[in-house]
Structure formats: C-alpha cells, structure tokens
Amino acid sequence: MTEITIAWIALPFFVGFVIYLLPKLDRWLALGITIVSAVYAYLVFVAPAPLDIQLLDNFGVTLVIDQLSGFFILTNALVTAAVVLYCWSTERTSFFYMQMIILHGSVNASFICADLISLYVALEIISVAAFLLITYPRTDKSIWVGLRYLFVSNTAMLFYLVGAVLVYQAHHSFNFQGLRGSPPEAVALIIMALLVKGGIFVSGLWLPLTHSESQSPVSAMLSGVVVKAAVCPLVRYALMVEEIEPIIRIFGVTTALLGVLGAIFEKDTKRTLAFSTISQLGFILAAPEVGGFYALTHGLVKSALFLIAGNLPSRNFKELQHRPVGNAVWIALVIASFSISGFPLLSGFGAKILTTKNLFPWQVIAMNLATIGTTIIFAKFIFISHRTSPSQLKGDGENAKPQAGFWWAMTILLGGLVAANGFYYQAYTIANIFKPLVTIAIGWLIYLLVFNKIVFKLPREIEKFDHLIGGMSLMLILVFWMVKV
C-alpha cells in the first residue's frame, strides 16, 4: 500500500504535464485521474488498519492514510470528475484541465499530510493552481479576484510558516503531534493561517467574493474541495491534540452561525452559496469525529448547487420569481437543497444526525439554530419559479440550456448523495426522521412569513481587500488568547 500511495500522489502531477504533450486527450486523462482517486479511496476504506508512512524520520515528515482522509479523497474524486464532465463540451483548453488535475493532486496530498512542512508545500501548490483557474477567463475582474485570493492566501501561509518553524524549534519535528507542548504563539499562528485558508469565521470573508465571481465549474471546485484542504488538518489537530479540540469546536459553532447570517440576507444566488459554504465548514469543525462524512456530503451538495447556479436564468432571487427555470433543473436544485437541509433519503440527513450526536452539550442550541438557518437559506432556492420548458435557461453566458455534461455531473453528485446514505444507515429511526422534518417545516414557515418579505442588505465593508489583512491580525490575537487560556 505504501508504494501505491506514493504512485497515487505523484500521478496527477505527471499526468498534468503530459496533458500539454497530448492535448487531444486532456479530458480523458483528467477523468482517468479522478477514477484512480476514487479507487484509491475505496482501498483506504477497506484497508484493515490506517497506514503511516515515514518519509523523513528525523524531521517527523509523515503521511497518514485513514478513514478521515478516505472521506476527503472520495469527495475530491467525485467533485473533480463531475466538473470534468460538466466542462466536456465547452471550449476550455488543455491548460484548464492541466491546472484542474494539479489542483486535484495537491488537494489529495493535503488530506494525508500529518506534518507541518508537507502540508505547507501542498497548500502553496493549491494556491497557485486555484489562482490560475480563477483567472482563466483573463478578464479584469477575474484577474483582480484571483490576485486578491493569492495575496490573502500567501499572507496566511507566511504566518503558518513562522508557526511551523517555532514548532520545529521546540520539538525538532514537524509532526502534527508537536503542537502539543509548543509555544502558544506557534499554535496560534498555525491555526489562524488554516482558518484563513479554509474560509472560516471572520478570517474567511475573502471567500464570498472569490467563490461567487469565479466561473461555476471553478466555484464548484473551490467550495467542494479546495477549502477542505485547510479544514482537514484542523480536524486532525482536534483529534490528535485534545487541548486544541475545544478551540476547533468553538470556531465550528461561530462559523456555522456567521455563514447562516450572511446567507439568509443575500439576494444573489452564488453569494448565498458562498456564505453557506462558510456555515457548512462550521458543521464539519463542530464535530471533528464525524467531520469526514459531513465533508463528503457537503462537497457533493455544494458542487452540484454551484453548477446548477451557473445554469439559472439570473443570479438575483427576485428576478428568478419572474424568470422560471426548467422543471428538470429545478428538480436537481430541490434534491441538492433537500440534502443540505437534512431531508431523509439523502446523505445530508445522516450527516446532520451524526453531527448532532457528536456535539458537546454547550454546542447543541447554537447548532440547532444554524440548522434551522440552513433550511431558511435553501427555501430560497426551493421556492423559485419553475416550468416545463427550459428555453429561457441561460448559464454564465455559456449555454442557452444545460448540455449533456451538466446532466452527467448531476448524475455523479446527486447520485452520490443517495449512495452515501449507506455510510450511516443507523440514522433511520422514527425519532431521527421526525426531528429534521419538523426543522425543515419550521425553516420554510419562517422563510415564507418573514424572510421572503424582508428587504435588507448586509454591508460588504468588512469583505473589502484592505480589511482582510487587518481581520487576520485580530484573529491571530483571538486565537493566541484562546490557546493561552
């Protein structure tokens, strides 16, 4: 398994450059890499025990392949495959597919890193590949959004690198275990940097603009898997170092509430989805023991929703009341919205139940509020106007109506939501089924009676570029105080 793992890590980078030599095979090579990753995820799940690979013994450079990484790898495989199929009939060049596969490989690498320096390398490669995908249209706006993302990301990684050096100075090892007993400033620097990279709490407010203004396939990748490259290490920290777990859980709860607050008042579909991503990342961190399963569910749902959003006739919810979408697209939208709301028969139901069962008592009320908030958010999508004819559909200025690649992508993502039910079939008890249905009913009622009639727009001042670095500094002070306490 060790040799297979090393080959699996290296393969996307090798194939990414081969695509330039064989551009006519770019789509097939990209799709093949996702299949390899899906097979590898299966091998991880059926392995009798977790695998530890020591790369450099004296420096604690280690890879860990376990069920947690298996969930994240499977998410990456399915989301990337869906995006490849979605783009199949478009005119995107081999450069696009090369960057997508390099991004896919580096994200996979981040999921199995158990040391600070390997994770740093993986996250830096992710930043560059994501930047090139964001700026792929080469418009002034896409270049600005990409540069903004790259600047924030690289600034955060400078903080991270300083923290990694301090951990090594304390223990002569880069292993994650070195966070235990390291100076508080080292732990604070590392956690703060990953909070920024993952789009978590106030330090993640770069995310709404970046995800909403990227092309829909890129938004699907960013929201479905890229932000999880920083979330997965945070989950590992919580599981490996008990002193860090309460901090991660606190940020999980606050992030879930902040994202819900931003999404409820948004009138733009893609910005709503972006704020919802912030909230759902909070659910992953709120219960680290089951964060992998929730990450899989969220990745499938959010990727599907961003791809669907790119095929709606408008990004404005008010306009969508007067510009109906086709029934087929609306049904796909409803299935994804039902899943993230926790409706039975879809994996979002099991993920919500499993997360609830692994919350600490002090988290329960806040997370229940976040769950109701989620149902309110996606009621906005469920109750848009729809009709049988798809003639008025228009997505991102690309298609008059969804092409075959869109439906292949939906088959993978929505089919995955149904199939993933099997991971936690024990959730299907009368009590467990009753609570989500009541929660959804309450959320829909609140939306129809209250939020559907409110005209209120949250200020975007805090999202501006010149406030993001200041936000990082404040977050660093907050995390340092939490670690000291």
GIVENGI-V257180 format. One record per residue. N is the residue number from 1. PHI is phi in whole degrees, -180 to 180 (none if undefined). NEAR is the number of other C-alpha atoms within 12 Angstrom. Layout:
{{N,PHI,NEAR} {N,PHI,NEAR}}
This chain:
{{1,none,20} {2,-63,21} {3,-65,11} {4,-63,20} {5,-63,27} {6,-61,23} {7,-65,20} {8,-65,31} {9,-66,34} {10,-77,24} {11,-58,28} {12,-60,36} {13,-70,33} {14,-65,22} {15,-67,37} {16,-57,36} {17,-81,26} {18,-63,26} {19,-56,31} {20,-66,23} {21,-79,16} {22,-127,20} {23,-62,22} {24,-70,18} {25,-104,22} {26,-56,33} {27,-67,39} {28,-67,26} {29,-65,33} {30,-63,46} {31,-65,35} {32,-61,27} {33,-64,40} {34,-66,39} {35,-66,29} {36,-60,34} {37,-65,41} {38,-65,29} {39,-64,22} {40,-63,35} {41,-60,34} {42,-61,23} {43,-62,28} {44,-65,30} {45,-67,24} {46,-90,17} {47,-64,16} {48,-68,12} {49,-154,14} {50,-60,21} {51,-113,28} {52,-112,21} {53,-119,24} {54,-89,23} {55,-87,21} {56,-136,16} {57,-58,16} {58,-73,14} {59,-114,25} {60,70,28} {61,-79,30} {62,-138,31} {63,-113,35} {64,-126,37} {65,-116,40} {66,-141,30} {67,-64,33} {68,-59,36} {69,-65,43} {70,-60,36} {71,-62,40} {72,-68,51} {73,-65,49} {74,-62,43} {75,-58,51} {76,-61,52} {77,-63,44} {78,-69,47} {79,-65,56} {80,-65,51} {81,-60,46} {82,-63,44} {83,-68,49} {84,-59,43} {85,-67,35} {86,-60,41} {87,-89,38} {88,-55,30} {89,-94,19} {90,-87,22} {91,-99,16} {92,-68,27} {93,-83,24} {94,-62,32} {95,-59,29} {96,-61,36} {97,-70,48} {98,-62,39} {99,-66,42} {100,-62,54} {101,-74,50} {102,-64,41} {103,-62,45} {104,-58,56} {105,-67,43} {106,-70,41} {107,-65,52} {108,-58,51} {109,-61,48} {110,-65,44} {111,-73,47} {112,-110,44} {113,-71,42} {114,-126,41} {115,-138,40} {116,-71,45} {117,-78,34} {118,-64,33} {119,-64,40} {120,-60,40} {121,-62,24} {122,-62,34} {123,-67,46} {124,-69,34} {125,-64,33} {126,-59,42} {127,-59,39} {128,-67,28} {129,-64,36} {130,-65,48} {131,-59,38} {132,-68,31} {133,-73,43} {134,-62,42} {135,-90,31} {136,-56,30} {137,-67,26} {138,62,18} {139,-88,15} {140,-59,14} {141,-68,20} {142,-65,27} {143,-67,23} {144,-64,24} {145,-61,34} {146,-66,35} {147,-65,26} {148,-61,32} {149,-61,44} {150,-65,33} {151,-65,25} {152,-62,39} {153,-63,41} {154,-69,28} {155,-63,28} {156,-61,42} {157,-72,37} {158,-67,25} {159,-59,33} {160,-59,37} {161,-65,32} {162,-62,27} {163,-62,36} {164,-63,39} {165,-64,31} {166,-66,28} {167,-65,35} {168,-63,31} {169,-62,19} {170,-80,23} {171,-127,23} {172,56,21} {173,-156,28} {174,-96,38} {175,-62,38} {176,-55,42} {177,-61,32} {178,-67,33} {179,-64,42} {180,-74,26} {181,88,23} {182,-81,32} {183,-57,25} {184,-55,30} {185,-66,30} {186,-67,35} {187,-64,44} {188,-63,40} {189,-62,39} {190,-68,45} {191,-64,49} {192,-61,50} {193,-62,44} {194,-72,48} {195,-62,48} {196,-65,48} {197,-60,49} {198,-84,49} {199,71,49} {200,-110,50} {201,57,46} {202,-63,40} {203,-69,42} {204,-102,47} {205,-77,44} {206,-72,45} {207,-67,49} {208,-56,40} {209,-67,34} {210,-62,45} {211,-73,46} {212,-79,38} {213,-97,39} {214,-78,41} {215,-62,39} {216,-54,42} {217,-62,49} {218,-72,45} {219,-59,44} {220,-62,51} {221,-68,48} {222,-61,51} {223,-77,51} {224,-74,52} {225,-135,50} {226,-64,52} {227,-64,49} {228,-75,50} {229,-64,51} {230,-96,49} {231,-72,50} {232,-58,50} {233,-61,50} {234,-63,52} {235,-63,47} {236,-63,42} {237,-57,36} {238,-62,34} {239,-79,28} {240,-93,22} {241,-124,25} {242,-65,19} {243,-69,23} {244,-88,37} {245,-55,30} {246,-60,29} {247,-64,35} {248,-63,44} {249,-65,41} {250,-61,33} {251,-66,49} {252,-62,44} {253,-66,40} {254,-65,31} {255,-68,39} {256,-60,41} {257,-73,38} {258,-62,37} {259,-63,42} {260,-63,40} {261,-60,30} {262,-67,38} {263,-73,39} {264,-61,42} {265,-93,34} {266,-76,37} {267,-108,31} {268,-103,31} {269,-62,41} {270,-73,41} {271,-69,40} {272,-60,40} {273,-64,53} {274,-66,46} {275,-65,47} {276,-63,53} {277,-60,53} {278,-57,52} {279,-62,49} {280,-69,55} {281,-63,56} {282,-63,48} {283,-62,57} {284,-63,52} {285,-79,50} {286,-67,49} {287,-137,44} {288,-57,44} {289,-60,33} {290,-120,36} {291,-63,44} {292,-63,43} {293,-66,42} {294,-66,49} {295,-63,53} {296,-62,47} {297,-62,54} {298,-65,54} {299,-59,53} {300,-66,52} {301,-65,52} {302,-69,54} {303,-64,52} {304,-61,51} {305,-66,51} {306,-68,52} {307,-67,51} {308,-67,51} {309,-59,46} {310,-73,40} {311,-120,42} {312,-92,46} {313,-70,37} {314,-158,29} {315,-93,34} {316,-96,22} {317,-63,34} {318,-64,24} {319,-67,18} {320,-67,31} {321,-72,23} {322,-115,17} {323,-122,24} {324,-65,30} {325,-96,41} {326,-67,29} {327,-58,22} {328,-63,26} {329,-66,41} {330,-62,33} {331,-63,26} {332,-61,38} {333,-63,40} {334,-67,30} {335,-60,38} {336,-65,46} {337,-67,43} {338,-62,42} {339,-63,44} {340,-69,54} {341,-84,49} {342,94,46} {343,-73,38} {344,-58,35} {345,82,31} {346,-126,40} {347,-65,44} {348,-60,48} {349,-62,45} {350,-63,40} {351,-64,46} {352,-65,45} {353,-63,39} {354,-64,33} {355,-65,39} {356,-59,35} {357,-71,22} {358,-111,24} {359,-84,31} {360,-78,22} {361,-54,15} {362,-71,16} {363,-90,29} {364,-61,23} {365,-61,16} {366,-63,29} {367,-72,40} {368,-65,35} {369,-64,27} {370,-64,41} {371,-67,45} {372,-63,37} {373,-60,41} {374,-63,50} {375,-66,43} {376,-66,40} {377,-57,47} {378,-86,45} {379,-65,36} {380,-61,40} {381,-80,49} {382,-67,36} {383,-96,29} {384,-78,33} {385,-73,26} {386,-148,29} {387,-156,21} {388,-69,16} {389,-76,16} {390,-93,25} {391,-65,23} {392,-94,25} {393,-69,34} {394,-152,27} {395,-120,29} {396,54,28} {397,72,18} {398,-104,23} {399,-129,25} {400,-71,19} {401,-155,27} {402,-58,37} {403,-90,27} {404,-59,18} {405,-59,26} {406,-61,39} {407,-74,28} {408,-64,27} {409,-63,37} {410,-64,40} {411,-60,27} {412,-68,33} {413,-74,48} {414,-73,43} {415,-62,28} {416,-63,36} {417,-65,45} {418,-73,30} {419,-65,22} {420,-68,35} {421,-54,32} {422,-67,20} {423,-67,28} {424,-145,27} {425,-70,23} {426,-66,18} {427,-67,31} {428,-84,25} {429,-119,16} {430,-60,12} {431,-64,13} {432,-67,25} {433,-74,24} {434,-65,19} {435,-62,26} {436,-62,37} {437,-64,25} {438,-66,22} {439,-61,29} {440,-65,35} {441,-62,25} {442,-64,25} {443,-61,33} {444,-64,29} {445,-64,22} {446,-62,24} {447,-64,28} {448,-68,22} {449,-91,14} {450,-121,17} {451,-71,27} {452,-68,28} {453,-106,14} {454,-84,16} {455,-113,14} {456,-146,16} {457,-123,16} {458,-69,18} {459,-66,11} {460,-106,18} {461,-57,14} {462,-68,23} {463,-85,28} {464,-66,23} {465,-56,27} {466,-73,16} {467,-98,21} {468,-66,30} {469,-68,31} {470,-61,21} {471,-62,30} {472,-60,40} {473,-63,23} {474,-64,21} {475,-64,32} {476,-62,33} {477,-63,22} {478,-62,26} {479,-66,33} {480,-61,25} {481,-63,18} {482,-66,24} {483,-68,29} {484,-64,19} {485,-69,13}}
